[in-house]
Amino acid sequence: MDVLKDKNSALIFVSQLVSAICDKMMSIGLIWYLTKEYSINVVPWFLAASFLPHLLMAFFSTSIINRVGALRTVIASEFFRGTVLFILFGSIHFLKLEGNQLLEALFVSGFFVGLGSSLFNPAILSLPPKLVAPDKVMGLNALIDSSMSISTILGATFAIFILSFVDLKTLILINALSFVWAGILQMGLKTREQSAPSVEGNTAEIGPMFVLKKYPDIARMLVSFLFLNLVFTPILVMIPWYVQKIYMGDSSSLAIIEGAMGVGAFVTGLYLSFSSFQVNTDKRISMIALVSFLFGLFFLIFAYSYFTWHGAVILFSIGIISTFLNIQVLTYFQTALSEEEVPAIMTAVNIISAASVPLSLVFSGLIFPHVSIPNFAKLSGVLIIFIAILMPKFLQGPVWKSE
């Protein structure tokens, strides 16, 4: 792991680890609080409100990142998200918000935190080629992904022990401090000397549609991931429901289930940090289709789970395959495109991974009160498998013609 010896890599690893641990801990506590104090039907709407800014910022993120710079955008968005949570903490602590007022405050703050994340996510994904040499990019991607998976494990572990002793506003304060601390650490990052733009015209105006039309193979991948996310996203709501209603567990059980996915992701990220293994171009389509098929298969198995350990094993497996796919595809995007095009494609990636969530969760929020959730989970698994079967032919065909 020579990449970890690099100052830039070490700083970004530590900063992301600190903020992500606290963010995961708060996320578990917040979803549990909403499910327990209000209703599971509130959770999809809350998550949708948090992810909606990613959709609203789709046509502005690339321009902002290219004008301000990926590193400055990362730092500014960290401070912005921390400020929003400080305001939320102050409102709860001093105004004594409760009931519907507290719920409204959580929705509003979730929206603004999502606004900061809509810039942070594509910016942080654009940073590796600017921080390390080309041959170290995949290693840094794996390192960043490992920090996220470690944070899932530690965040879930901490949540097991502190959710019974710490109230919601304390979790909010801890998360606010972590964002600010991460921003301070990232101020020590130094970008490498950049090459001259390889695209004619104003590079700040390069947007996702420009890049997707230029690279139809990438466009086809992202369209496929969009459909997968739309079907797979409801598991975010199903997990706490299964823990409460099927596994008959508590917040500790939820933390174990969430942590299992993080362990799978960590193992895979650690392996790819040490290994230079990369999928060959001629095998990329087969790899994507196979991983998608496994997603559907594990989702289908999850629908039939009845115990905490069963759900944990399933999500551990999902963590492995999702991390492998993410790192391989992100590295391909970062190395196949020019430097000024990377923020644009990462904005598109962020839209697929985050902005598709509101559509899926709003749909879930509308139908969950009227359907059997286990049956819905079974149908979702079957749909993902069906999409995976169609993928090889679709990924080889045109999405649209470049102008």
C-alpha positions as CSV (number, residue, x, y, z in Angstrom):
1,M,0.0,0.0,0.0
2,D,2.6,2.5,-1.2
3,V,-0.3,5.0,-1.8
4,L,-0.9,5.3,1.9
5,K,2.6,6.6,2.4
6,D,1.7,9.6,0.3
7,K,0.7,12.6,2.4
8,N,-2.3,13.4,0.2
9,S,-3.6,9.9,0.4
10,A,-3.1,9.7,4.1
11,L,-4.9,13.0,4.8
12,I,-7.9,12.2,2.6
13,F,-8.1,8.7,4.1
14,V,-8.1,10.0,7.7
15,S,-10.5,12.9,7.0
16,Q,-13.0,10.7,5.2
17,L,-12.7,8.0,7.9
18,V,-13.5,10.5,10.7
19,S,-16.5,12.2,9.1
20,A,-17.9,8.9,7.6
21,I,-17.8,7.1,11.0
22,C,-19.8,9.9,12.6
23,D,-22.2,10.2,9.6
24,K,-22.9,6.5,9.6
25,M,-23.5,6.5,13.4
26,M,-26.0,9.4,13.0
27,S,-27.6,7.8,10.0
28,I,-28.3,4.5,11.9
29,G,-29.6,6.5,14.9
30,L,-31.7,8.8,12.8
31,I,-33.4,6.1,10.8
32,W,-34.1,4.1,13.9
33,Y,-35.5,7.2,15.6
34,L,-37.8,8.0,12.7
35,T,-39.0,4.4,12.4
36,K,-39.7,4.2,16.2
37,E,-41.1,7.7,17.0
38,Y,-43.0,8.3,13.8
39,S,-43.4,5.5,11.2
40,I,-41.5,3.5,8.7
41,N,-43.6,5.3,6.1
42,V,-41.8,8.5,7.0
43,V,-38.3,7.1,6.2
44,P,-38.6,7.0,2.4
45,W,-39.8,10.6,2.3
46,F,-37.0,11.7,4.6
47,L,-34.4,9.9,2.5
48,A,-36.0,11.3,-0.7
49,A,-35.8,14.9,0.7
50,S,-32.1,14.3,1.5
51,F,-31.3,13.0,-2.0
52,L,-33.5,15.5,-4.0
53,P,-30.7,18.2,-4.1
54,H,-28.5,15.8,-6.1
55,L,-31.1,15.8,-8.8
56,L,-31.6,19.6,-8.6
57,M,-27.9,20.3,-8.9
58,A,-27.3,17.9,-11.8
59,F,-26.8,20.7,-14.3
60,F,-24.7,22.9,-12.0
61,S,-22.3,20.7,-10.1
62,T,-19.8,20.2,-12.9
63,S,-19.6,23.9,-13.7
64,I,-19.1,24.8,-10.1
65,I,-16.4,22.1,-9.6
66,N,-14.5,23.1,-12.7
67,R,-14.7,26.8,-11.8
68,V,-13.9,26.5,-8.1
69,G,-11.7,23.4,-8.3
70,A,-12.4,19.9,-7.0
71,L,-10.3,20.3,-3.8
72,R,-11.8,23.7,-2.8
73,T,-15.3,22.3,-3.5
74,V,-14.6,19.3,-1.2
75,I,-13.4,21.6,1.6
76,A,-16.3,24.1,1.2
77,S,-18.9,21.4,1.1
78,E,-17.6,19.9,4.3
79,F,-17.8,23.2,6.2
80,F,-21.3,23.8,4.7
81,R,-22.7,20.5,5.9
82,G,-21.2,21.0,9.3
83,T,-22.8,24.4,9.6
84,V,-26.2,23.1,8.7
85,L,-26.0,20.4,11.4
86,F,-24.7,23.0,13.9
87,I,-27.9,25.1,13.2
88,L,-30.0,22.0,13.5
89,F,-28.4,21.1,16.9
90,G,-28.9,24.7,18.1
91,S,-32.6,24.6,17.0
92,I,-33.3,21.4,18.9
93,H,-31.3,22.3,22.0
94,F,-32.4,25.9,22.5
95,L,-35.9,25.9,20.9
96,K,-36.8,22.5,22.4
97,L,-38.3,21.2,19.1
98,E,-40.4,18.1,19.3
99,G,-43.2,16.3,17.4
100,N,-44.0,17.7,14.0
101,Q,-41.7,20.7,14.5
102,L,-38.7,18.4,15.0
103,L,-39.7,16.3,12.0
104,E,-39.9,19.4,9.8
105,A,-36.5,20.5,11.1
106,L,-35.0,17.1,10.2
107,F,-36.5,17.3,6.7
108,V,-35.2,20.8,6.1
109,S,-31.7,20.0,7.4
110,G,-31.6,16.8,5.5
111,F,-32.3,18.7,2.3
112,F,-29.5,21.2,2.9
113,V,-27.0,18.6,3.9
114,G,-27.9,16.8,0.7
115,L,-27.2,20.1,-1.2
116,G,-23.7,20.1,0.2
117,S,-23.3,16.4,-0.6
118,S,-24.4,17.0,-4.2
119,L,-21.2,19.0,-4.7
120,F,-19.0,17.0,-2.3
121,N,-19.6,13.5,-3.9
122,P,-18.6,14.3,-7.5
123,A,-15.7,16.5,-6.3
124,I,-14.2,13.8,-4.0
125,L,-14.6,11.3,-6.9
126,S,-12.7,13.7,-9.2
127,L,-9.8,14.1,-6.8
128,P,-7.7,10.9,-7.1
129,P,-6.2,11.7,-10.5
130,K,-5.3,15.2,-9.2
131,L,-3.6,13.9,-6.0
132,V,-1.5,10.9,-7.1
133,A,0.3,9.5,-10.2
134,P,-1.8,7.7,-12.8
135,D,-0.6,4.2,-11.6
136,K,-1.7,5.0,-8.1
137,V,-5.3,6.1,-8.9
138,M,-6.9,2.7,-8.4
139,G,-5.0,2.2,-5.1
140,L,-6.3,5.6,-3.9
141,N,-9.8,4.8,-5.0
142,A,-9.7,1.5,-3.1
143,L,-8.2,3.4,-0.1
144,I,-11.1,6.0,-0.1
145,D,-13.6,3.2,-0.5
146,S,-12.0,1.3,2.4
147,S,-12.3,4.4,4.6
148,M,-16.1,4.4,3.8
149,S,-16.4,0.6,4.6
150,I,-14.3,0.9,7.8
151,S,-16.6,3.8,8.8
152,T,-19.6,1.6,8.2
153,I,-18.1,-1.1,10.5
154,L,-17.0,1.3,13.2
155,G,-20.0,3.6,12.9
156,A,-22.3,0.5,13.3
157,T,-20.2,-0.8,16.2
158,F,-20.3,2.5,18.1
159,A,-24.0,2.8,17.4
160,I,-24.5,-0.5,19.2
161,F,-23.1,0.9,22.4
162,I,-24.1,4.5,22.4
163,L,-27.6,4.7,20.9
164,S,-29.0,3.6,24.3
165,F,-27.2,6.4,26.1
166,V,-27.0,9.3,23.6
167,D,-29.9,11.4,22.3
168,L,-30.5,12.5,18.7
169,K,-29.2,16.0,19.2
170,T,-25.9,14.7,20.5
171,L,-25.5,12.5,17.4
172,I,-26.2,15.6,15.3
173,L,-23.5,17.6,17.2
174,I,-20.9,14.9,16.8
175,N,-21.6,14.7,13.0
176,A,-21.4,18.5,12.7
177,L,-18.0,18.5,14.4
178,S,-16.7,15.6,12.2
179,F,-17.6,17.5,9.0
180,V,-15.7,20.6,10.2
181,W,-12.7,18.5,11.3
182,A,-12.6,16.7,7.9
183,G,-12.6,20.1,6.2
184,I,-9.7,21.3,8.3
185,L,-7.7,18.2,7.5
186,Q,-8.4,18.4,3.8
187,M,-7.0,22.0,3.8
188,G,-3.6,20.3,3.9
189,L,-4.1,18.5,0.6
190,K,-1.9,19.5,-2.3
191,T,-2.9,18.8,-5.9
192,R,-0.4,17.7,-8.6
193,E,0.5,19.9,-11.5
194,Q,-2.3,19.7,-14.0
195,S,-1.9,19.2,-17.7
196,A,-3.4,21.6,-20.3
197,P,-7.1,21.1,-21.1
198,S,-7.6,18.6,-23.9
199,V,-11.1,19.8,-24.8
200,E,-11.6,22.9,-26.9
201,G,-13.8,25.7,-25.5
202,N,-14.6,26.7,-22.0
203,T,-13.9,23.7,-19.8
204,A,-16.1,25.1,-17.0
205,E,-19.1,24.6,-19.3
206,I,-18.5,20.9,-19.9
207,G,-21.5,19.0,-18.5
208,P,-22.6,15.4,-18.0
209,M,-24.5,15.4,-21.3
210,F,-21.5,16.6,-23.2
211,V,-19.4,13.8,-21.9
212,L,-22.1,11.1,-22.1
213,K,-22.7,11.9,-25.8
214,K,-18.9,11.7,-26.4
215,Y,-18.6,8.3,-24.6
216,P,-21.7,6.2,-25.4
217,D,-20.2,3.1,-23.7
218,I,-20.1,5.0,-20.4
219,A,-23.6,6.3,-21.1
220,R,-24.9,2.7,-21.5
221,M,-23.2,1.7,-18.2
222,L,-24.8,4.6,-16.3
223,V,-28.3,3.9,-17.8
224,S,-28.0,0.3,-16.6
225,F,-26.9,1.4,-13.1
226,L,-29.9,3.8,-13.0
227,F,-32.4,1.0,-13.4
228,L,-30.5,-1.2,-10.9
229,N,-30.5,1.6,-8.3
230,L,-34.2,2.3,-8.8
231,V,-35.0,-1.3,-8.0
232,F,-32.3,-1.8,-5.3
233,T,-32.7,1.4,-3.3
234,P,-35.9,0.3,-1.3
235,I,-33.6,-2.1,0.6
236,L,-32.5,1.0,2.6
237,V,-36.0,1.1,4.1
238,M,-36.5,-2.7,4.2
239,I,-33.5,-3.3,6.4
240,P,-34.8,-1.5,9.5
241,W,-38.3,-2.9,8.8
242,Y,-36.9,-6.5,8.7
243,V,-34.9,-5.9,11.9
244,Q,-38.0,-4.8,13.7
245,K,-40.8,-6.9,12.3
246,I,-39.0,-10.1,11.1
247,Y,-35.8,-10.5,13.1
248,M,-37.5,-9.0,16.2
249,G,-34.3,-7.1,17.0
250,D,-33.4,-3.7,18.3
251,S,-31.0,-0.9,17.3
252,S,-28.0,-3.2,18.1
253,S,-29.3,-5.7,15.5
254,L,-29.7,-2.9,13.0
255,A,-26.1,-1.8,13.6
256,I,-24.9,-5.4,13.1
257,I,-26.8,-5.7,9.8
258,E,-25.4,-2.4,8.6
259,G,-21.9,-3.2,9.8
260,A,-21.9,-6.5,7.9
261,M,-22.1,-4.7,4.6
262,G,-19.2,-2.5,5.7
263,V,-17.1,-5.6,6.5
264,G,-17.6,-7.0,3.1
265,A,-16.7,-3.7,1.5
266,F,-13.6,-3.3,3.7
267,V,-12.3,-6.8,2.8
268,T,-12.7,-6.0,-0.9
269,G,-11.3,-2.5,-0.7
270,L,-8.3,-3.8,1.3
271,Y,-7.6,-6.5,-1.3
272,L,-7.8,-4.0,-4.2
273,S,-5.5,-1.6,-2.3
274,F,-2.8,-4.2,-2.1
275,S,-3.5,-5.7,-5.6
276,S,-3.2,-4.1,-9.0
277,F,-5.9,-6.4,-10.3
278,Q,-8.1,-4.7,-12.9
279,V,-10.8,-6.1,-15.2
280,N,-9.7,-6.2,-18.8
281,T,-11.7,-4.0,-21.3
282,D,-13.0,-7.0,-23.2
283,K,-14.4,-8.6,-20.0
284,R,-15.9,-5.4,-18.5
285,I,-19.4,-6.0,-19.9
286,S,-19.5,-9.6,-18.6
287,M,-18.3,-8.5,-15.2
288,I,-21.0,-5.8,-14.9
289,A,-23.7,-8.3,-15.9
290,L,-22.5,-11.0,-13.5
291,V,-22.3,-8.6,-10.6
292,S,-25.8,-7.3,-11.4
293,F,-27.1,-10.8,-11.5
294,L,-25.5,-11.5,-8.0
295,F,-27.2,-8.3,-6.7
296,G,-30.6,-9.6,-7.7
297,L,-29.9,-13.1,-6.4
298,F,-28.8,-11.8,-3.0
299,F,-31.8,-9.4,-2.9
300,L,-34.1,-12.4,-3.5
301,I,-32.4,-14.4,-0.8
302,F,-32.7,-11.4,1.6
303,A,-36.5,-11.4,1.0
304,Y,-36.6,-14.9,2.6
305,S,-34.4,-14.1,5.6
306,Y,-35.7,-14.6,9.1
307,F,-32.8,-14.1,11.4
308,T,-30.2,-11.3,12.0
309,W,-27.3,-13.5,11.1
310,H,-28.9,-14.4,7.9
311,G,-29.4,-10.8,6.9
312,A,-25.9,-10.0,8.0
313,V,-24.4,-12.7,5.7
314,I,-26.4,-11.5,2.8
315,L,-25.4,-7.9,3.2
316,F,-21.7,-8.9,3.8
317,S,-21.9,-10.5,0.3
318,I,-23.5,-7.5,-1.2
319,G,-20.8,-5.3,0.3
320,I,-18.1,-7.5,-1.5
321,I,-19.6,-7.4,-5.0
322,S,-20.7,-3.7,-4.8
323,T,-17.3,-2.5,-3.7
324,F,-15.5,-4.5,-6.4
325,L,-17.8,-3.1,-9.1
326,N,-17.5,0.5,-7.8
327,I,-13.7,0.6,-7.7
328,Q,-13.2,-1.0,-11.1
329,V,-15.8,1.2,-12.8
330,L,-14.6,4.5,-11.1
331,T,-11.0,3.8,-12.0
332,Y,-12.0,3.2,-15.6
333,F,-13.9,6.5,-15.7
334,Q,-11.1,8.4,-14.1
335,T,-8.4,7.1,-16.4
336,A,-10.3,6.9,-19.7
337,L,-11.4,10.6,-19.6
338,S,-9.4,13.8,-19.7
339,E,-9.0,15.7,-16.4
340,E,-11.6,18.4,-17.2
341,E,-14.1,15.7,-18.2
342,V,-13.8,13.7,-14.9
343,P,-16.0,16.1,-12.8
344,A,-18.7,15.9,-15.4
345,I,-18.9,12.1,-15.5
346,M,-18.6,12.0,-11.7
347,T,-21.6,14.3,-11.5
348,A,-23.5,11.8,-13.7
349,V,-22.3,9.0,-11.4
350,N,-23.5,10.9,-8.4
351,I,-26.9,11.4,-10.1
352,I,-27.2,7.7,-10.7
353,S,-26.0,6.6,-7.2
354,A,-27.8,9.4,-5.3
355,A,-30.3,11.3,-7.3
356,S,-32.1,8.2,-8.4
357,V,-32.9,7.5,-4.8
358,P,-35.7,10.1,-4.4
359,L,-37.7,8.6,-7.3
360,S,-37.3,5.1,-5.9
361,L,-38.1,6.1,-2.3
362,V,-41.1,8.3,-3.2
363,F,-42.4,5.2,-5.0
364,S,-41.7,3.1,-2.0
365,G,-43.3,5.6,0.3
366,L,-46.5,5.4,-1.8
367,I,-46.8,1.7,-2.0
368,F,-45.3,0.4,1.3
369,P,-48.5,1.1,3.3
370,H,-50.5,-1.0,0.8
371,V,-48.2,-4.0,0.0
372,S,-46.4,-6.9,1.7
373,I,-42.8,-5.7,2.1
374,P,-41.4,-9.3,1.9
375,N,-43.3,-9.8,-1.4
376,F,-42.0,-6.5,-2.7
377,A,-38.5,-7.6,-1.8
378,K,-38.9,-10.8,-3.8
379,L,-40.2,-8.9,-6.8
380,S,-37.3,-6.4,-6.6
381,G,-34.8,-9.3,-6.6
382,V,-36.5,-10.9,-9.7
383,L,-36.5,-7.5,-11.5
384,I,-32.7,-7.0,-10.9
385,I,-32.0,-10.5,-12.2
386,F,-34.1,-9.7,-15.3
387,I,-32.2,-6.5,-15.9
388,A,-28.9,-8.3,-15.5
389,I,-29.9,-10.9,-18.1
390,L,-30.6,-8.1,-20.6
391,M,-27.4,-6.1,-19.8
392,P,-24.9,-7.8,-22.2
393,K,-26.9,-7.0,-25.3
394,F,-27.8,-3.5,-24.1
395,L,-24.3,-2.5,-23.1
396,Q,-23.1,-3.3,-26.6
397,G,-25.8,-1.3,-28.4
398,P,-26.2,2.5,-28.9
399,V,-27.9,4.8,-26.5
400,W,-27.8,7.8,-28.7
401,K,-25.6,9.0,-31.5
402,S,-22.9,11.6,-30.8
403,E,-23.3,14.8,-32.6
